[in-house]
């Protein structure tokens, strides 16, 4: 991945008989952090919000009546 600039470089791999062009990627995940080629945190924020909404949905489905104190305990676990 080229970070911070646009290059039209094409990378290939050859096994002696044939040549294969490598895929161009713009997003990479390493240690749970999403990195894009333009270094903007947009994808990381989207994935974090998606994960939080998932957890909130699970809590909402399992507990119909819950107060603020119990919610804090459940959300942290």
C-alpha positions as CSV (number, residue, x, y, z in Angstrom):
1,X,0.0,0.0,0.0
2,X,1.3,3.4,-0.9
3,X,0.6,5.8,1.9
4,X,-0.1,9.5,1.3
5,X,0.3,9.7,-2.5
6,X,-1.0,8.3,-5.7
7,X,1.4,6.3,-7.7
8,X,0.5,4.2,-10.8
9,X,3.0,1.5,-10.0
10,X,2.0,-2.0,-11.0
11,X,3.6,-4.9,-9.0
12,X,3.8,-8.4,-10.4
13,X,5.0,-11.8,-9.3
14,X,6.4,-14.4,-11.6
15,X,6.9,-18.1,-11.1
16,X,8.9,-18.6,-14.3
17,X,6.0,-19.6,-16.4
18,X,3.4,-17.0,-15.8
19,X,3.2,-13.4,-14.4
20,X,0.5,-12.4,-12.0
21,X,-0.4,-8.8,-11.2
22,X,-0.8,-8.1,-7.5
23,X,-4.0,-6.6,-6.2
24,X,-4.1,-2.9,-5.3
25,X,-5.4,-2.4,-1.8
26,X,-6.5,0.9,-0.1
27,X,-7.5,-0.4,3.3
28,X,-5.4,-2.6,5.6
29,X,-6.2,-3.9,9.1
30,X,-3.3,-4.5,11.5
31,X,-3.7,-5.1,15.3
32,X,-7.4,-4.1,15.0
33,X,-6.6,-0.7,13.5
34,X,-7.8,0.1,10.0
35,X,-5.3,2.1,7.9
36,X,-6.2,3.6,4.5
37,X,-3.9,4.9,1.8
38,X,-4.9,8.5,2.5
39,X,-4.3,8.0,6.3
40,X,-7.8,9.4,7.2
41,X,-9.4,7.8,10.3
42,X,-12.8,7.4,8.6
43,X,-12.8,3.6,8.2
44,X,-11.6,3.1,11.8
45,X,-14.5,5.3,13.1
46,X,-17.0,3.5,10.9
47,X,-15.8,0.1,12.2
48,X,-15.8,1.3,15.9
49,X,-19.4,2.7,15.6
50,X,-20.5,-0.6,13.9
51,X,-19.1,-2.6,16.8
52,X,-20.7,-0.3,19.4
53,X,-24.1,-0.5,17.7
54,X,-23.8,-4.3,17.6
55,X,-23.1,-4.5,21.4
56,X,-26.0,-2.1,22.1
57,X,-28.3,-4.2,20.0
58,X,-27.3,-7.4,21.9
59,X,-27.9,-5.6,25.2
60,X,-31.3,-4.3,24.0
61,X,-32.4,-7.7,22.8
62,X,-31.5,-9.5,26.1
63,X,-32.7,-6.9,28.6
64,X,-36.0,-5.2,28.1
65,X,-35.9,-3.2,31.3
66,X,-32.6,-1.9,32.5
67,X,-31.5,1.1,34.5
68,X,-28.5,3.3,33.9
69,X,-26.3,1.7,36.5
70,X,-26.9,-1.9,35.3
71,X,-26.4,-0.8,31.7
72,X,-22.9,0.6,32.6
73,X,-21.9,-2.7,34.2
74,X,-23.2,-4.8,31.3
75,X,-21.7,-2.6,28.6
76,X,-18.2,-2.7,30.2
77,X,-18.2,-6.5,30.3
